[in-house]
Amino acid sequence: MADPINISERTHPLYDLNIDAWLLYYNSAKGGENFITDANLFSHRLEESDDYDERLDRAYFLNFCDTIPNIYNSYIFKSKIERAPDAILDRFRGDVDGKGTDISDYIKRVGYLASVYGVVHVFVDMPSIIAEKARKRSLTRAETKNTLPYLSIIHPTRLKDWSIDEFGNYKWVVIEDTYYEDDDPTVEREEKTIYKLITREDWRIEDTDGNLIKFADGSPAEGQNKLGDIQIVTMYHKDLSNNKIGESLLKDIVYVNRIIMNWCSCIDEMIERQTFSQLVVPDDGALSDEEETGDPLNKIGTSSVWTYPAESRTPPAFISPDTQNITTIWKLVSDHVKEIYRMSGLIGGTSDLYVSRSGRQSQMSFLGTNSSLAEKAATYQKFENQVSRLVYKLLGQDSSKYNDVTYPNQFDITSLADEINEYFKMMEYNFSPKFNKVLQKNMVRKAIPTTPYAIRKEIEAEIDASTGIIEKKSTTEAEVAPLDDESGNPNSNAGDTNRTADELEDEEINKKAKEN
């Protein structure tokens, strides 16, 4: 029989395997001094320790590990999330953590962390006495009005150990946390690390020695879990085997972003060392003699000099440093930035990446990005629905009556104006009045996504009451004159982005030369 151990000493084997990677992902997303360290900025063979320290002080980080998860969020929450009115959840949705955070902002935060770590957990809780009354349907009116469940984020670095059944449900968990005893301003603050063990039957909170915590405010440190379940909902970036680990969006990006930081540091060092041209002058020996008896800087400006034989009859000059190395490294940086967007699934959705020549082809290339965004939005949708059903359960309500939330599953790079024009072109054929009405409702939802549900229903009712027939707008020949090129969307620069910056610059110079 295995020897018992304190819960503070427990760690899951998968935790031990992934903790270093989690810390790397988190520090890369946070950036700044969290990532610009001697562990991530590599020393090269031509520098001494003092030179390296100076370069470390000057280092900067082009942080795509933070940018990429934020781009996902900006796309997903740009569209309207369909939440049916719910008398049970409406107040909870307005304040999900007891700190005034609404559910959209909270899920955006959870989704960001899931992208970074690959997985993040949320504990759904409410005061035990209130939860017991809710289960017995004995809440007073005041308790029903003033008491809500609340959410707490658990980073995977804090979920130290766990056990799951054959269906992937928790049997027990060990959560590490830190809190401060600072209620008394006359006593120095004390930081304490605690460990919370939650099973399906009970829970308790211990210190590092395995003793129950004694809270200064008298809060209990143990109790029964009358709900019978572990009240944790997990969001994955990508769920590989429901093993509470997942796969991070940054698993490859972080290493490319780190090498970009090192390359930029090398460019910075070249600029630091070679910014100023080197002065070279002829010397018949006078400068050498002066070096023994005086300071040649007083004789020749403020620059140090290189000398060459006076017989060469070459006038003094400045030698400019070779910029080829900087150019080469910066091209590598630019190419690897494009690779970061490709690996993230956002290739084709950002300007100056690898896109096709025509506007229509550019839109088609966005299908892969649309798939990545839709997959991400589906994880948000699943998470919110799981949380909402658990809130129903905590409040003693029938979760089968809950109406699922729906997140967007279609994303497009075309502007709203272009999309409306395309819709009208289709509607003018009048294939079907019902088809036209469906397109009109889609335009309303995209044009005014934040309009209250009741107003939108009135607009849709007006559309239903109409004939749905669209009369063609008369146009002059000038208004429909064809484009003189094949660039697709005239408002798009997609046709230019398959050429390099040098080629575009050369074209601009040639164009101005012809005009002059």
C-alpha positions as CSV (number, residue, x, y, z in Angstrom):
1,M,0.0,0.0,0.0
2,A,1.3,3.4,-1.0
3,D,2.3,5.8,1.8
4,P,0.0,8.8,2.3
5,I,1.3,12.3,1.4
6,N,0.2,15.9,2.0
7,I,-1.9,17.3,-0.9
8,S,0.7,20.1,-1.2
9,E,3.2,17.5,-2.4
10,R,1.0,16.1,-5.1
11,T,1.5,16.8,-8.8
12,H,0.0,15.0,-11.8
13,P,2.6,13.4,-14.2
14,L,1.1,15.5,-17.1
15,Y,1.5,18.6,-14.9
16,D,5.2,17.8,-14.5
17,L,5.6,17.3,-18.3
18,N,3.8,20.6,-19.2
19,I,4.6,23.1,-16.5
20,D,7.7,24.5,-18.2
21,A,5.9,24.9,-21.5
22,W,3.0,26.6,-19.8
23,L,5.3,29.1,-18.2
24,L,7.0,29.8,-21.5
25,Y,3.7,30.4,-23.3
26,Y,2.4,32.7,-20.5
27,N,5.6,34.7,-20.3
28,S,5.8,35.1,-24.1
29,A,2.2,36.4,-24.2
30,K,2.9,38.8,-21.3
31,G,6.1,40.0,-23.0
32,G,8.4,42.7,-21.6
33,E,10.7,41.7,-18.8
34,N,8.8,38.4,-18.4
35,F,10.2,37.2,-21.8
36,I,13.3,39.3,-22.4
37,T,15.6,37.3,-20.2
38,D,18.9,35.5,-20.5
39,A,16.9,32.3,-21.0
40,N,15.4,33.6,-24.2
41,L,18.1,36.0,-25.6
42,F,21.0,33.8,-26.8
43,S,24.6,34.8,-26.6
44,H,26.6,34.6,-29.9
45,R,30.2,33.5,-30.3
46,L,31.6,37.0,-31.0
47,E,30.7,38.7,-27.7
48,E,32.0,39.0,-24.2
49,S,29.7,38.8,-21.1
50,D,29.7,42.6,-20.8
51,D,28.7,43.0,-24.4
52,Y,25.9,40.5,-23.9
53,D,24.6,42.3,-20.8
54,E,24.4,45.5,-22.8
55,R,22.6,43.8,-25.6
56,L,20.1,42.3,-23.1
57,D,19.4,45.7,-21.7
58,R,18.6,47.0,-25.2
59,A,16.6,44.0,-26.4
60,Y,12.9,44.4,-27.5
61,F,10.2,41.8,-28.3
62,L,7.9,42.0,-31.3
63,N,5.2,40.2,-29.4
64,F,3.0,38.1,-31.8
65,C,2.3,35.6,-28.9
66,D,-0.1,38.3,-27.5
67,T,-1.3,39.6,-30.9
68,I,-2.5,36.3,-32.3
69,P,-4.9,35.4,-29.5
70,N,-6.2,38.9,-29.5
71,I,-6.9,38.8,-33.2
72,Y,-9.0,35.7,-32.7
73,N,-11.0,37.5,-30.0
74,S,-11.5,40.6,-32.1
75,Y,-13.0,38.6,-35.0
76,I,-15.2,36.4,-32.8
77,F,-16.7,39.1,-30.6
78,K,-17.1,41.6,-33.5
79,S,-20.2,39.6,-34.5
80,K,-23.4,39.4,-32.5
81,I,-23.6,36.5,-30.1
82,E,-27.1,35.1,-30.0
83,R,-28.3,34.9,-26.4
84,A,-32.0,34.4,-25.9
85,P,-33.5,36.4,-23.0
86,D,-33.3,34.2,-19.9
87,A,-34.9,35.4,-16.6
88,I,-32.7,33.0,-14.6
89,L,-29.3,34.0,-16.2
90,D,-29.8,37.7,-17.2
91,R,-28.4,39.1,-13.9
92,F,-25.7,36.5,-13.8
93,R,-24.6,37.4,-17.4
94,G,-24.2,41.0,-16.3
95,D,-21.8,40.1,-13.4
96,V,-20.3,36.7,-13.7
97,D,-17.4,37.1,-11.2
98,G,-18.8,39.3,-8.5
99,K,-16.6,42.2,-9.9
100,G,-19.0,43.6,-12.5
101,T,-17.5,41.7,-15.5
102,D,-20.2,40.7,-18.1
103,I,-20.1,37.3,-19.6
104,S,-18.8,38.4,-23.1
105,D,-15.7,40.1,-21.5
106,Y,-15.2,37.2,-19.2
107,I,-15.3,34.6,-21.9
108,K,-13.0,36.7,-24.0
109,R,-10.5,36.6,-21.2
110,V,-10.9,32.9,-20.7
111,G,-10.5,32.3,-24.4
112,Y,-7.3,34.3,-24.5
113,L,-5.8,32.2,-21.7
114,A,-6.9,29.0,-23.4
115,S,-5.2,30.1,-26.6
116,V,-2.0,30.8,-24.6
117,Y,-1.9,27.7,-22.4
118,G,-3.9,25.3,-24.5
119,V,-6.3,24.8,-21.6
120,V,-7.8,26.9,-18.8
121,H,-10.3,26.0,-16.1
122,V,-13.1,27.9,-14.4
123,F,-14.6,27.1,-11.0
124,V,-18.3,27.9,-10.7
125,D,-19.3,28.5,-7.1
126,M,-21.7,30.2,-4.8
127,P,-21.9,30.5,-1.0
128,S,-22.5,26.9,0.4
129,I,-25.5,27.9,2.5
130,I,-27.2,29.7,-0.4
131,A,-26.4,26.8,-2.7
132,E,-28.1,24.3,-0.3
133,K,-31.2,26.5,0.0
134,A,-31.3,26.7,-3.8
135,R,-31.3,23.0,-4.1
136,K,-34.1,22.7,-1.6
137,R,-36.0,25.6,-3.3
138,S,-36.1,27.5,0.0
139,L,-34.4,30.7,-1.0
140,T,-36.0,33.9,0.3
141,R,-36.8,36.7,-2.1
142,A,-33.9,38.8,-0.9
143,E,-31.5,35.9,-1.3
144,T,-32.7,35.1,-4.8
145,K,-32.3,38.7,-5.8
146,N,-28.9,39.5,-4.2
147,T,-27.0,36.2,-4.4
148,L,-25.5,34.9,-7.7
149,P,-23.1,32.2,-8.6
150,Y,-19.6,33.5,-9.5
151,L,-16.7,32.3,-11.7
152,S,-13.0,32.0,-10.8
153,I,-10.3,31.3,-13.4
154,I,-7.9,28.5,-12.6
155,H,-4.7,28.7,-14.6
156,P,-3.3,25.2,-15.5
157,T,-0.2,26.0,-13.5
158,R,-2.4,26.1,-10.4
159,L,-4.3,22.8,-11.0
160,K,-1.6,20.7,-9.5
161,D,-3.2,17.2,-9.5
162,W,-6.4,15.6,-10.6
163,S,-8.1,12.3,-11.3
164,I,-10.8,11.7,-14.0
165,D,-13.2,8.8,-14.7
166,E,-13.6,7.0,-18.0
167,F,-15.8,9.8,-19.3
168,G,-13.3,12.5,-18.6
169,N,-15.1,13.9,-15.5
170,Y,-13.2,14.9,-12.4
171,K,-13.2,12.6,-9.5
172,W,-11.0,15.0,-7.4
173,V,-8.7,18.0,-7.9
174,V,-5.9,19.7,-6.0
175,I,-5.7,23.5,-6.6
176,E,-2.9,25.7,-5.4
177,D,-3.6,29.3,-4.4
178,T,-2.0,32.2,-2.7
179,Y,-3.7,34.7,-0.4
180,Y,-2.6,37.5,1.9
181,E,-3.5,38.0,5.5
182,D,-3.7,41.8,5.6
183,D,-7.0,42.7,7.4
184,D,-5.1,44.5,10.1
185,P,-3.2,47.5,8.7
186,T,-1.0,47.7,11.9
187,V,0.3,44.2,11.3
188,E,2.7,43.3,8.5
189,R,1.1,41.5,5.5
190,E,1.7,37.8,5.4
191,E,1.6,35.8,2.2
192,K,0.4,32.2,2.4
193,T,0.2,29.3,-0.1
194,I,-2.8,27.0,0.4
195,Y,-4.0,23.8,-1.3
196,K,-7.7,23.1,-1.8
197,L,-8.7,19.4,-2.3
198,I,-12.2,19.0,-3.8
199,T,-13.8,15.5,-4.2
200,R,-17.3,14.5,-5.1
201,E,-18.1,14.0,-1.4
202,D,-16.3,16.9,0.4
203,W,-13.6,19.6,0.3
204,R,-10.9,21.0,2.5
205,I,-8.1,23.6,2.5
206,E,-4.7,22.8,3.9
207,D,-1.3,24.6,4.3
208,T,2.0,23.2,3.0
209,D,2.3,21.0,6.2
210,G,-1.1,19.3,5.7
211,N,-2.9,21.3,8.5
212,L,-6.3,22.8,8.0
213,I,-6.2,26.5,7.4
214,K,-7.5,28.9,10.0
215,F,-8.8,31.9,8.3
216,A,-8.8,35.2,10.2
217,D,-12.4,36.0,9.3
218,G,-13.6,32.6,10.6
219,S,-14.4,31.2,7.1
220,P,-14.6,27.4,7.1
221,A,-11.7,25.3,5.8
222,E,-13.7,22.1,5.1
223,G,-17.2,21.0,4.2
224,Q,-19.4,18.6,2.3
225,N,-19.8,18.8,-1.5
226,K,-23.5,18.3,-1.6
227,L,-23.7,19.0,-5.3
228,G,-21.9,15.7,-6.0
229,D,-19.8,17.0,-8.9
230,I,-16.6,19.0,-9.3
231,Q,-17.8,22.4,-10.3
232,I,-15.1,23.1,-12.9
233,V,-15.6,23.8,-16.6
234,T,-12.6,23.5,-18.9
235,M,-12.0,25.4,-22.1
236,Y,-9.4,24.0,-24.6
237,H,-7.8,25.8,-27.5
238,K,-7.6,22.3,-29.0
239,D,-8.8,19.2,-27.2
240,L,-6.6,16.3,-28.2
241,S,-7.8,13.6,-25.7
242,N,-9.8,15.4,-22.9
243,N,-6.8,14.9,-20.6
244,K,-7.0,18.4,-19.1
245,I,-3.9,19.5,-21.0
246,G,-4.9,20.5,-24.6
247,E,-2.7,22.0,-27.2
248,S,-1.6,25.7,-27.2
249,L,-2.1,28.0,-30.1
250,L,1.5,29.2,-29.4
251,K,3.1,25.7,-29.3
252,D,5.2,26.5,-32.4
253,I,4.7,30.3,-32.7
254,V,6.6,31.0,-29.4
255,Y,9.8,29.5,-30.8
256,V,9.6,31.4,-34.1
257,N,8.8,34.6,-32.1
258,R,11.8,34.0,-29.9
259,I,14.2,33.6,-32.8
260,I,12.8,36.8,-34.3
261,M,13.7,38.6,-31.0
262,N,17.2,37.3,-31.3
263,W,17.6,38.3,-34.9
264,C,16.3,41.8,-34.1
265,S,18.8,42.0,-31.3
266,C,21.6,41.2,-33.7
267,I,20.3,44.0,-36.0
268,D,20.3,46.3,-33.1
269,E,23.9,45.4,-32.2
270,M,25.0,46.0,-35.8
271,I,23.4,49.5,-35.7
272,E,24.9,50.2,-32.3
273,R,28.4,49.2,-33.5
274,Q,28.3,50.5,-37.1
275,T,25.9,53.4,-37.2
276,F,28.7,56.0,-37.8
277,S,31.0,55.9,-40.8
278,Q,34.7,55.2,-40.1
279,L,37.1,58.0,-40.8
280,V,40.3,57.0,-42.7
281,V,43.2,59.5,-43.3
282,P,46.7,59.3,-44.7
283,D,49.5,59.3,-42.2
284,D,53.2,59.9,-42.7
285,G,53.9,59.0,-39.1
286,A,52.9,62.3,-37.5
287,L,49.7,60.9,-36.1
288,S,51.6,58.0,-34.7
289,D,54.0,60.3,-33.0
290,E,51.1,62.5,-31.7
291,E,49.5,59.4,-30.2
292,E,52.5,59.0,-28.0
293,T,52.6,62.6,-26.8
294,G,49.0,63.9,-27.2
295,D,45.4,63.2,-28.2
296,P,44.8,62.9,-31.9
297,L,41.1,63.5,-31.3
298,N,42.1,67.1,-30.6
299,K,43.7,67.3,-34.0
300,I,41.1,65.5,-36.2
301,G,37.5,66.3,-35.1
302,T,35.7,64.0,-32.7
303,S,36.1,60.7,-34.4
304,S,38.7,58.0,-34.0
305,V,40.6,57.3,-37.2
306,W,42.2,54.5,-39.3
307,T,45.3,55.5,-41.1
308,Y,47.0,54.4,-44.3
309,P,50.4,55.3,-45.9
310,A,50.6,58.9,-47.0
311,E,52.2,57.9,-50.4
312,S,48.9,56.6,-51.6
313,R,47.8,60.2,-52.3
314,T,44.2,59.3,-51.4
315,P,42.3,62.1,-49.7
316,P,40.7,61.4,-46.3
317,A,37.3,59.8,-46.5
318,F,34.6,58.0,-44.5
319,I,34.0,54.3,-45.0
320,S,30.3,53.4,-44.6
321,P,29.5,50.0,-43.0
322,D,28.1,47.2,-45.1
323,T,24.3,47.0,-44.7
324,Q,23.9,43.6,-46.5
325,N,23.8,41.6,-43.3
326,I,21.1,43.8,-41.8
327,T,19.1,43.6,-45.0
328,T,19.4,39.8,-45.1
329,I,18.4,39.4,-41.4
330,W,15.5,41.7,-41.8
331,K,14.2,39.8,-44.8
332,L,14.3,36.6,-42.7
333,V,12.4,38.4,-39.9
334,S,9.7,39.5,-42.4
335,D,9.3,36.0,-43.8
336,H,9.1,34.5,-40.4
337,V,6.4,37.0,-39.3
338,K,4.4,35.7,-42.3
339,E,5.0,32.1,-41.1
340,I,3.6,33.1,-37.7
341,Y,0.3,34.1,-39.3
342,R,0.3,30.9,-41.4
343,M,0.8,28.7,-38.3
344,S,-1.9,30.6,-36.4
345,G,-4.5,29.9,-39.1
346,L,-4.8,33.6,-39.9
347,I,-2.9,33.6,-43.2
348,G,-4.8,35.5,-45.9
349,G,-6.7,37.5,-43.3
350,T,-4.1,40.2,-42.8
351,S,-2.6,42.6,-45.4
352,D,1.0,42.1,-46.7
353,L,0.9,38.3,-46.5
354,Y,0.8,35.7,-49.2
355,V,-2.4,36.4,-51.0
356,S,-3.6,35.9,-54.6
357,R,-3.8,38.6,-57.2
358,S,-7.5,39.1,-57.6
359,G,-10.0,40.2,-55.0
360,R,-12.1,37.2,-55.5
361,Q,-9.2,34.8,-55.1
362,S,-8.2,36.7,-52.0
363,Q,-11.6,36.0,-50.5
364,M,-11.4,32.3,-51.4
365,S,-8.0,32.1,-49.7
366,F,-9.8,33.3,-46.5
367,L,-11.8,30.1,-46.3
368,G,-9.0,28.4,-44.3
369,T,-9.0,31.4,-41.9
370,N,-12.8,31.2,-41.6
371,S,-12.5,27.6,-40.6
372,S,-10.0,28.4,-37.9
373,L,-12.1,31.2,-36.5
374,A,-15.3,29.0,-36.6
375,E,-13.5,26.2,-34.8
376,K,-12.4,28.7,-32.1
377,A,-15.8,30.2,-31.8
378,A,-17.3,26.7,-31.3
379,T,-15.1,26.2,-28.2
380,Y,-16.3,29.5,-26.8
381,Q,-19.9,28.5,-27.4
382,K,-19.5,25.0,-25.8
383,F,-17.8,26.6,-22.8
384,E,-20.5,29.2,-22.2
385,N,-23.3,26.7,-22.5
386,Q,-21.6,24.3,-20.0
387,V,-21.1,27.2,-17.5
388,S,-24.8,28.3,-17.9
389,R,-26.1,24.8,-17.3
390,L,-24.0,24.5,-14.2
391,V,-25.4,27.8,-13.0
392,Y,-28.9,26.5,-13.5
393,K,-28.0,23.5,-11.4
394,L,-26.5,25.6,-8.6
395,L,-29.7,27.7,-8.6
396,G,-31.8,24.5,-8.3
397,Q,-33.3,25.0,-11.8
398,D,-34.0,22.5,-14.6
399,S,-31.1,22.9,-17.0
400,S,-33.1,21.1,-19.8
401,K,-35.1,24.4,-20.1
402,Y,-31.9,26.3,-20.9
403,N,-31.7,27.7,-24.5
404,D,-28.2,27.3,-25.9
405,V,-26.1,30.3,-26.8
406,T,-25.0,30.5,-30.5
407,Y,-21.7,32.0,-31.5
408,P,-20.9,33.1,-35.1
409,N,-19.6,30.5,-37.5
410,Q,-19.0,32.6,-40.6
411,F,-16.4,35.3,-40.9
412,D,-15.6,37.3,-44.0
413,I,-12.9,39.9,-45.0
414,T,-15.2,41.8,-47.4
415,S,-16.5,45.1,-46.2
416,L,-20.2,45.4,-45.3
417,A,-20.8,47.8,-48.2
418,D,-19.4,45.3,-50.7
419,E,-21.4,42.5,-49.2
420,I,-24.6,44.5,-49.4
421,N,-23.9,45.3,-53.0
422,E,-23.5,41.6,-53.7
423,Y,-26.8,40.8,-51.9
424,F,-28.7,43.4,-54.0
425,K,-27.3,42.0,-57.2
426,M,-28.7,38.6,-56.3
427,M,-32.0,40.0,-55.1
428,E,-32.5,42.0,-58.3
429,Y,-32.9,38.7,-60.2
430,N,-36.0,38.0,-58.0
431,F,-35.4,34.2,-58.0
432,S,-37.8,33.9,-55.0
433,P,-39.4,36.5,-52.7
434,K,-38.6,34.3,-49.7
435,F,-35.0,34.1,-50.7
436,N,-34.8,37.9,-50.9
437,K,-36.3,38.3,-47.5
438,V,-33.8,35.9,-46.0
439,L,-30.9,38.0,-47.5
440,Q,-32.5,41.2,-46.2
441,K,-32.7,39.8,-42.7
442,N,-29.0,38.7,-42.9
443,M,-28.1,42.3,-43.9
444,V,-30.0,43.7,-40.9
445,R,-28.2,41.4,-38.5
446,K,-24.8,42.4,-39.9
447,A,-25.5,46.1,-40.3
448,I,-26.9,46.7,-36.8
449,P,-25.5,43.8,-34.7
450,T,-25.8,45.6,-31.3
451,T,-29.4,46.7,-31.8
452,P,-31.8,45.4,-29.1
453,Y,-33.5,42.1,-29.9
454,A,-37.0,43.6,-29.8
455,I,-36.2,46.3,-32.4
456,R,-34.6,43.8,-34.7
457,K,-37.7,41.6,-34.5
458,E,-39.8,44.6,-35.6
459,I,-37.6,45.2,-38.5
460,E,-37.7,41.5,-39.5
461,A,-41.5,41.6,-39.2
462,E,-41.6,44.5,-41.6
463,I,-39.5,42.5,-44.1
464,D,-41.8,39.6,-43.8
465,A,-44.8,41.9,-44.5
466,S,-43.2,43.2,-47.7
467,T,-43.5,41.5,-51.1
468,G,-39.8,40.7,-51.2
469,I,-39.6,41.9,-54.9
470,I,-36.6,44.1,-55.7
471,E,-36.9,46.6,-58.6
472,K,-33.7,47.0,-60.5
473,K,-32.0,50.4,-60.3
474,S,-31.5,52.2,-63.6
475,T,-27.9,52.9,-64.3
476,T,-26.1,54.9,-66.9
477,E,-23.4,53.4,-69.0
478,A,-20.7,55.5,-67.2
479,E,-21.8,54.1,-63.8
480,V,-21.2,50.5,-64.9
481,A,-18.0,51.1,-66.9
482,P,-15.8,48.1,-66.7
483,L,-12.4,48.3,-64.9
484,D,-9.4,48.7,-67.0
485,D,-7.5,46.0,-65.2
486,E,-8.0,42.6,-63.6
487,S,-7.3,43.5,-60.0
488,G,-10.7,42.3,-58.7
489,N,-11.9,44.6,-55.9
490,P,-10.7,48.1,-56.9
491,N,-10.6,49.0,-53.2
492,S,-8.2,46.2,-52.4
493,N,-4.4,46.2,-52.7
494,A,-4.4,42.4,-52.9
495,G,-2.9,42.5,-56.4
496,D,0.2,44.3,-55.1
497,T,1.0,42.1,-52.1
498,N,2.6,39.4,-54.1
499,R,5.5,41.7,-54.9
500,T,8.3,42.6,-52.6
501,A,8.7,46.0,-50.9
502,D,11.8,46.6,-53.1
503,E,9.8,45.9,-56.3
504,L,7.0,48.2,-55.2
505,E,9.5,51.0,-54.4
506,D,11.2,50.6,-57.8
507,E,7.8,50.8,-59.6
508,E,7.0,54.0,-57.7
509,I,10.3,55.6,-58.6
510,N,9.9,54.7,-62.3
511,K,6.3,56.1,-62.2
512,K,7.5,59.4,-60.8
513,A,10.4,59.6,-63.3
514,K,7.9,59.2,-66.2
515,E,5.6,61.9,-64.8
516,N,8.6,64.3,-64.5
